[in-house]
Amino acid sequence: MTIIEDDTTAYLSARLRRERESRGWSLGQFAEKSGVSKAMISKIERGEASPTATVLGRLSGALSVTVSALLSRTDAVHHGVRRYAQQPAWSDPETGYDRRQVLSGQKIPLELVEVTLPAGQKVTMPAAAYSFIQQAIWVLEGSLLFHQGDRVHHLDTGDCLELGPPQDCMFENKTAENCRYLVAVVRSA
């Protein structure tokens, strides 16, 4: 197996291992809590595989940290302008789903994430990834089907949806054009 030579993947691999070890969890315990196989977690931690958005959601949920926190490269308080080039970006190797961490507030419990979901793609997230946050989705360009439990919300450009209690969900783009949306996340105290 080829080791992935990607700076974001290397950072994420080390971060996941630190988070797991700081909790005193074995790979088996992390696998049980996240629903991700022990073998896959091991590959991710060694930098031999990059997690999909769904797997990253499961891992973050088990750790009770946001995906943004896992991808963030600094714990320092950020004040002032955060230039585009300074905003951490990550891509799902399976779907091409791109996410950019526009804001990761330290003094205020707010995160802003810009996502581009390619045409014809979908990404699922487990309820565990949302058990400690509240969020809203604002479609900036395109059309998004957001499946929240048994409900399906059709969102077009400019539409905004405030999410309710955590449920398994799916972001789906059935169109021939990319969909770009902003997720506003408020971390619970």
For each residue, the residues with C-beta under 8 A, 3 or more apart:
1: 43 48 49
2: 48
3: 46 47 48
4: 9 10 47 48 49 50
5: 10
6: 9 10 50
7: 10 11
8: 11 12 71 88 89 90
9: 4 6 12 13 47 50
10: 4 5 6 7 13 14 47
11: 7 8 14 15 71 73
12: 8 9 15 16 44 50 51 70 71 90
13: 9 10 16 17 44 45 46 47
14: 10 11 17 18
15: 11 12 18 19 70 71
16: 12 13 19 20 41 44 45 59 70
17: 13 14 20 21 45
18: 14 15 21 22
19: 15 16 22 23 63 65 70
20: 16 17 23 25 27 30 41 45 63
21: 17 18 24 25
22: 18 19
23: 19 20 63
24: 21
25: 20 21 29 30 33
26: 29 30
27: 20 30 31 38 41 42 45
28: 31 32 38
29: 25 26 32 33
30: 20 25 26 27 33 34 36 38 41 59 62
31: 27 28 34 35 36 37 38 41
32: 28 29
33: 25 29 30 62
34: 30 31 41 58 59 61 62 128
35: 31 58 62 126
36: 30 31 40 41 55 58 59
37: 31 40 41
38: 27 28 30 31 41 42
39: 42 43
40: 36 37 43 44 49 51 55
41: 16 20 27 30 31 34 36 37 38 44 45 59
42: 27 38 39 45 46
43: 1 39 40 46 48 49
44: 12 13 16 40 41 47 48 49 50 51 55 59
45: 13 16 17 20 27 41 42
46: 3 13 42 43
47: 3 4 9 10 13 44
48: 1 2 3 4 43 44
49: 1 4 40 43 44
50: 4 6 9 12 44 93
51: 12 40 44 55 56 59
52: 55 56 92 93 94 95 123
53: 56 57 92 94 95 97 99 123 125
54: 57 58 123 124 125 126
55: 36 40 44 51 52 58 59
56: 51 52 53 59 60 67 70 92
57: 53 54 60 61 67 124 125 126 128 129
58: 34 35 36 54 55 61 62 126 128 129
59: 16 30 34 36 41 44 51 55 56 62 63 70
60: 56 57 63 65 66 67 69 70 129
61: 34 57 58 64 126 127 128 129 130 131
62: 30 33 34 35 58 59 128
63: 19 20 23 59 60 70
64: 61 131 132
65: 19 60 69 70
66: 60 69 70 111 133 185 187
67: 56 57 60 70 71 99 113 129
68: 71 72 101 104 111 113 185
69: 60 65 66 72 104
70: 12 15 16 19 56 59 60 63 65 66 67
71: 8 11 12 15 67 68 88 90 99 101
72: 68 69 75 88 101 104
73: 11 88
74: 78
75: 72 106
76: 106
77: 106 107
78: 74 82 104 106
79:
80:
81:
82: 78 86 87 102 103
83: 86 87
84: 87
85:
86: 82 83
87: 82 83 84 100 101 102
88: 8 71 72 73 100 101
89: 8 98 99 100 101
90: 8 12 71 98 99
91: 96 97 98 99
92: 52 53 56 95 96 97 98 123
93: 50 52
94: 52 53
95: 52 53 92 117 118 121 122 123
96: 91 92 118 121
97: 53 91 92 115 116 117 118 121 123 171
98: 89 90 91 92 115 116
99: 53 67 71 89 90 91 113 114 115 116
100: 87 88 89 113 114 115
101: 68 71 72 87 88 89 104 111 112 113
102: 82 87 112 113 114 182
103: 82 110 111 112
104: 68 69 72 78 101 111
105: 108 109 110 111
106: 75 76 77 78
107: 77
108: 105
109: 105 186 187 188 189
110: 103 105 184 185 186 187
111: 66 68 101 103 104 105 183 184 185 186 187
112: 101 102 103 182 183 184 185
113: 67 68 99 100 101 102 182 183 185
114: 99 100 102 140 180 181 182
115: 97 98 99 100 171 180 181 182 183
116: 97 98 99 178 179 180
117: 95 97 121 122 123 144 171 172 173 178 179 180 181
118: 95 96 97 121 173 178
119: 173 175 176 177 178 179
120: 173 174 175 176
121: 95 96 97 117 118 172 173
122: 95 117 170 171 172 173
123: 52 53 54 92 95 97 117 170 171
124: 54 57 168 169 170 171
125: 53 54 57 129 130 168 169 170 171
126: 35 54 57 58 61 129 168
127: 61 130 131 166 167 168 169
128: 34 57 58 61 62 131 166
129: 57 58 60 61 67 125 126 166
130: 61 125 127 133 135 163 166 167 169
131: 61 64 127 128 166
132: 64 187 188
133: 66 130 185 186 187 188
134: 163 185 186 188
135: 130 162 163 183 184 185 186
136: 160 161 162 163 183 184
137: 144 146 155 160 161 163 181 182 183 184
138: 158 159 160 181 182 183 184
139: 142 143 144 155 156 157 158 159 160 179 180 181
140: 114 157 180 181 182
141: 157 177 178 179 180
142: 139 156 157 173 175 177 178 179 180 181
143: 139 154 155 156 157 173 174 175 177 179
144: 117 137 139 154 155 171 172 173 179 181
145: 152 153 154 155 170 171 172 173 174
146: 137 152 153 155 161 169 170 171 172
147: 151 152 153 169 170 171 172
148: 151 152 153 163 164 167 169
149: 167 168 169
150:
151: 147 148
152: 145 146 147 148
153: 145 146 147 148 161
154: 143 144 145
155: 137 139 143 144 145 146 159 160 161 181
156: 139 142 143 159
157: 139 140 141 142 143
158: 138 139
159: 138 139 155 156
160: 136 137 138 139 155
161: 136 137 146 153 155
162: 135 136
163: 130 134 135 136 137 148 169
164: 148 167
165:
166: 127 128 129 130 131
167: 127 130 148 149 164
168: 124 125 126 127 149
169: 124 125 127 130 146 147 148 149 163
170: 122 123 124 125 145 146 147
171: 97 115 117 122 123 124 125 144 145 146 147
172: 117 121 122 144 145 146 147
173: 117 118 119 120 121 122 142 143 144 145 178 179
174: 120 143 145
175: 119 120 142 143 179
176: 119 120
177: 119 141 142 143
178: 116 117 118 119 141 142 173
179: 116 117 119 139 141 142 143 144 173 175
180: 114 115 116 117 139 140 141 142
181: 114 115 117 137 138 139 140 142 144 155
182: 102 112 113 114 115 137 138 140
183: 111 112 113 115 135 136 137 138
184: 110 111 112 135 136 137 138
185: 66 68 110 111 112 113 133 134 135
186: 109 110 111 133 134 135
187: 66 109 110 111 132 133
188: 109 132 133 134
189: 109
